[in-house]
């Protein structure tokens, strides 16, 4: 281990020890919220906070169902270098007259919530306060952690192999065509590095723009550069290195390799050290319905991405010493979002698909003592269930207001009128999702507007309806409110 690695380990231990000392006086929990593109991270975090603060009915969250939560409040954000999660703005977007979904997560943010409750178990029954720090960050940053264990040559080989897969090759073609013209042993040309990097970033952007794209290829900051935009640390790309070709200093490959290592040092390692290594619980949100629409190749990509995500977590059961110096993530929840886009008769099937996608990775985490679960939910429910006639069939359907410009078949929606839609059904056996000869499991559901929340006679409103948000909360924080 290098000297810098020892210093990082020492710093992580010091941060963890400080967190633990504070936790002795008042219970604390750091919850990480992440997910791949368009999975609903911002909506989940907003709904979680709103439901707790406004005392929504959460029957599966035992502390709420038993009336033991007396007050929930926001308090000042604890980390001065981390942006505050803009809860108030996101809540207003969801419930305001325009009823629009909040902007997607593009950077790390944090919010602290204090929950006053009555202990129901143990020696210390009576009033207590749980400090909940919610850390919201892009899933692309999570997948970047897989780069820590790779060198430039291994990463290049993996990125090129992914781009050459049949379902990616079309969007990758401009970059792959240019790749064949780049000589790794040629001179370390700055303009050549920029041109190759721009084409590779354009390929990543096209992947992400695909409405059915659910997995991404790191580096994640290439599409979210922030104040590093244009810097050498974000100006590199894979090269086609042969088995005997090395990234020698002074060559184009050497320049790319130096910048790849700089990216890990300046971007990936600080994120892991300062934020990721301090998490206690984690939820990973997944738009599994989009992957099902795209077919087996996209589902295989998603399975790989989720396996990499779980491998990045430091999971396991915490002992007293590990909680002081090297805390582990004790619980990880993989949640298939947008359960409101299908009828409840398919919810268990969606959860089974999610479980199947993470099964292999979850078994390793559970072997280390962590709890890993999968479920289907909707943090905000934008539809209601109805039945419609299609010929002689009486079909289970969903009804809601599709976004303006959305289509189903030949029908174009205006963003005002409600529509009832039969979304389709998911396979009975989750294994069938990887069967290339099986029919595509397409879900005929457009993007819906947030639900209209109506005030009661006293002018009071409740948080928007949800599906199993309370179950997610019970898994993630319920034991800390016992």
Residue pairs with C-beta under 8 A, 6 or more apart in sequence:
1 9
8 269
8 273
11 273
12 273
12 277
12 278
12 326
13 325
13 326
15 274
15 277
15 278
16 277
16 278
16 323
16 324
16 325
16 326
16 327
17 324
17 325
19 28
19 30
19 278
19 327
20 323
20 324
20 327
22 28
26 129
26 130
26 131
27 128
27 129
27 130
27 131
27 480
28 130
28 131
28 132
28 133
29 130
29 131
29 132
29 133
29 280
29 281
29 477
29 480
30 133
30 135
30 278
30 279
30 280
30 281
31 132
31 133
31 134
31 135
31 279
31 280
31 281
31 282
31 283
31 476
31 477
32 135
32 137
32 276
32 279
32 281
32 282
32 283
32 329
33 41
33 44
33 45
33 134
33 135
33 136
33 137
33 282
33 283
33 285
34 41
34 136
34 137
34 138
34 139
34 141
34 142
34 282
34 283
34 284
34 285
34 309
35 41
35 44
35 139
35 284
35 285
35 286
35 287
35 337
36 139
36 140
36 214
36 215
36 216
36 285
36 286
36 287
36 302
36 305
37 104
37 139
37 140
37 208
37 213
37 214
37 216
38 104
38 211
38 287
38 290
39 139
39 214
39 285
39 286
39 287
39 337
40 285
40 287
40 337
40 338
40 379
41 104
41 105
41 136
41 138
41 139
41 285
42 90
42 102
42 103
42 104
42 105
42 136
43 90
43 94
43 101
43 102
43 379
43 380
44 283
44 285
44 335
44 337
44 379
45 85
45 87
45 90
45 111
45 134
45 136
46 87
46 90
46 91
46 94
46 102
46 379
47 379
47 380
47 463
47 464
47 466
47 469
48 134
48 379
48 469
48 473
49 74
49 87
49 91
49 111
49 113
49 134
50 56
50 87
50 91
50 463
51 58
51 463
51 466
51 469
51 470
51 473
52 69
52 72
52 113
52 115
52 473
53 72
53 73
53 74
53 113
54 462
54 463
55 64
55 69
55 72
56 462
56 463
57 64
58 64
58 65
58 469
58 470
58 473
59 65
59 470
60 468
60 470
60 471
60 473
60 474
61 470
61 473
61 474
61 478
61 481
62 474
62 478
62 481
62 482
63 69
63 117
63 120
63 478
63 481
63 482
64 470
66 120
68 117
68 118
68 119
68 120
68 481
69 115
69 116
69 117
69 481
70 116
70 117
70 118
70 127
71 115
71 116
72 113
72 114
72 115
72 116
73 113
73 114
74 87
74 111
74 112
74 113
75 112
75 113
75 114
75 131
76 112
77 84
77 85
77 110
77 111
77 112
78 110
78 112
78 133
79 110
82 108
82 109
82 110
82 135
82 275
83 107
83 108
83 109
83 110
84 109
84 110
84 111
85 109
85 110
85 111
85 134
85 136
86 109
87 111
89 102
90 102
93 100
93 101
93 102
94 100
94 101
94 102
94 380
94 450
94 464
95 450
95 453
95 461
95 464
99 449
99 450
99 451
99 452
100 449
100 450
101 450
105 136
105 137
105 138
106 138
106 224
107 137
107 138
107 224
107 226
108 135
108 136
108 137
108 138
108 141
108 271
108 275
109 135
109 136
109 137
110 133
110 134
110 135
110 136
111 133
111 134
111 136
112 131
112 132
112 133
112 134
113 131
113 132
113 133
113 134
114 129
114 130
114 131
114 132
115 129
115 130
115 131
115 132
115 481
116 127
116 128
116 129
117 127
117 128
117 129
117 130
117 481
118 125
118 126
118 127
118 128
119 125
119 126
119 127
119 128
119 482
120 482
121 482
122 482
130 477
130 480
130 481
132 477
135 275
135 279
137 271
137 275
138 220
138 224
139 216
139 220
139 284
139 285
139 309
140 216
140 218
140 220
140 221
140 223
140 224
141 220
141 221
141 271
142 220
142 276
142 284
142 309
142 312
143 216
143 218
143 220
143 305
143 308
143 309
143 312
144 218
144 219
144 220
144 221
144 267
144 268
144 271
145 268
145 271
145 272
145 276
145 308
145 312
146 218
146 308
146 311
146 312
147 155
147 218
147 219
147 260
147 263
147 264
147 268
148 264
148 268
148 269
148 272
150 158
151 257
151 260
152 247
152 253
152 256
152 257
152 260
152 261
153 241
153 246
153 247
153 257
155 238
155 260
156 238
156 239
156 240
156 241
156 256
157 238
157 241
159 217
159 238
160 176
160 179
160 238
160 240
162 168
162 217
162 301
163 169
163 172
163 175
163 176
163 203
163 217
164 172
164 176
165 297
166 297
167 294
167 295
167 297
167 298
168 207
169 176
171 203
171 206
171 207
171 210
172 203
174 199
174 202
174 203
175 199
175 200
175 202
175 203
175 237
178 195
178 196
178 199
179 196
179 238
179 239
179 240
180 240
182 192
182 196
182 239
182 240
182 252
183 252
184 239
184 240
184 241
184 245
184 247
184 251
184 252
184 253
185 245
185 248
185 251
185 252
185 253
186 192
186 251
186 252
187 250
187 251
187 252
188 250
188 251
188 252
188 254
188 255
189 252
189 255
190 255
192 252
193 235
193 236
193 237
193 252
193 255
193 256
193 259
194 235
196 236
196 237
196 239
196 256
197 234
197 235
197 236
197 237
199 237
200 222
200 237
200 238
201 222
201 223
204 216
204 217
204 222
204 223
205 223
207 213
207 216
207 217
208 216
208 223
211 290
212 290
212 291
212 293
212 294
212 298
213 290
213 294
213 298
214 286
214 287
214 288
214 290
214 291
214 294
214 298
214 301
214 302
214 305
215 298
215 301
215 302
215 304
215 305
216 305
219 234
219 263
219 267
221 228
221 234
221 263
221 267
222 234
225 231
225 234
228 234
228 266
228 267
232 259
232 262
233 259
233 262
233 263
233 266
233 267
234 263
235 259
236 255
236 256
236 259
236 260
236 263
237 256
238 256
239 252
239 253
239 256
241 247
241 253
245 253
246 253
247 253
247 254
247 256
247 257
248 254
249 258
276 312
277 314
277 327
278 327
279 327
279 329
280 327
280 329
280 330
281 329
281 330
281 331
281 332
281 333
281 476
281 477
282 313
282 329
282 331
282 332
282 333
283 332
283 333
283 334
283 335
283 472
283 476
284 306
284 309
284 332
284 333
284 334
284 335
285 335
285 337
286 302
286 306
286 334
286 335
286 336
286 337
286 354
286 357
287 336
287 337
287 338
288 302
288 336
288 337
288 350
288 353
288 354
288 357
289 336
289 338
289 341
289 342
289 350
289 443
289 445
290 298
291 298
291 299
291 301
291 302
292 299
292 353
292 426
292 433
292 441
292 442
292 443
293 440
293 441
293 442
293 443
295 440
296 433
296 434
296 435
296 436
299 357
299 433
299 434
300 434
302 357
303 357
303 358
306 334
306 357
306 358
306 361
307 358
307 360
307 361
310 332
310 358
310 361
310 362
310 364
310 365
310 372
311 361
311 364
313 329
313 332
313 365
313 370
314 326
314 327
314 328
314 329
315 328
315 329
315 330
315 332
315 365
315 368
315 369
315 370
315 372
316 322
316 328
316 329
316 330
316 365
316 368
316 369
316 370
317 328
317 330
317 368
317 369
317 370
318 327
318 328
318 330
322 328
328 368
328 370
329 370
330 369
330 370
330 371
331 370
331 371
331 372
331 373
331 475
331 476
332 365
332 370
332 371
332 372
332 373
333 372
333 373
333 374
333 375
333 472
333 475
333 476
334 354
334 357
334 358
334 362
334 372
334 373
334 374
334 375
335 354
335 374
335 375
335 376
335 377
335 472
336 350
336 351
336 353
336 354
336 374
336 375
336 376
336 377
337 377
337 378
337 379
338 378
338 445
339 347
339 350
339 376
339 377
339 378
339 467
339 468
340 378
340 380
340 381
340 382
340 383
340 398
340 400
340 448
340 467
341 378
341 383
341 398
341 423
341 443
341 445
341 448
342 350
342 398
342 423
342 424
342 425
342 426
342 443
342 445
343 385
343 396
343 397
343 398
343 423
343 425
344 385
345 396
345 425
346 423
346 425
346 426
347 376
347 467
348 376
349 425
349 426
349 427
349 428
349 430
350 376
350 426
351 374
351 375
351 376
352 430
353 426
353 427
353 430
353 433
354 374
354 375
354 376
355 362
355 374
355 430
356 430
356 431
356 433
357 374
358 372
358 374
362 372
362 374
365 372
366 372
371 475
373 475
375 468
375 471
375 472
375 475
376 467
376 468
377 466
377 467
377 468
377 469
377 471
377 472
378 466
378 467
378 468
378 469
379 466
379 469
380 450
380 451
380 464
380 465
380 466
381 451
381 464
381 465
381 466
381 467
382 400
382 401
382 448
382 449
382 450
382 451
383 398
383 399
383 400
383 448
383 451
384 398
384 399
384 400
385 396
385 397
385 398
385 399
386 397
386 398
386 399
386 420
387 394
387 395
387 396
387 397
388 394
388 395
388 397
388 420
388 422
389 395
390 422
395 422
396 422
397 420
397 421
397 422
397 423
398 420
398 421
398 423
398 445
399 418
399 419
399 420
399 421
400 418
400 419
400 448
400 449
400 451
401 413
401 415
401 416
401 417
401 418
401 419
401 448
401 449
402 408
402 413
402 415
402 419
402 446
402 447
402 448
402 449
403 413
403 415
403 446
403 447
403 448
403 449
404 413
404 414
404 415
404 416
405 412
405 413
405 415
406 412
406 413
406 446
406 447
407 413
407 446
408 419
408 421
408 444
408 445
408 446
409 444
411 419
413 419
413 446
415 449
419 446
421 444
421 445
421 446
422 444
423 443
423 444
423 445
424 441
424 442
424 443
424 444
426 441
427 433
427 438
427 441
432 438
432 441
433 441
450 464
451 464
451 465
453 461
453 462
453 463
453 464
454 461
455 461
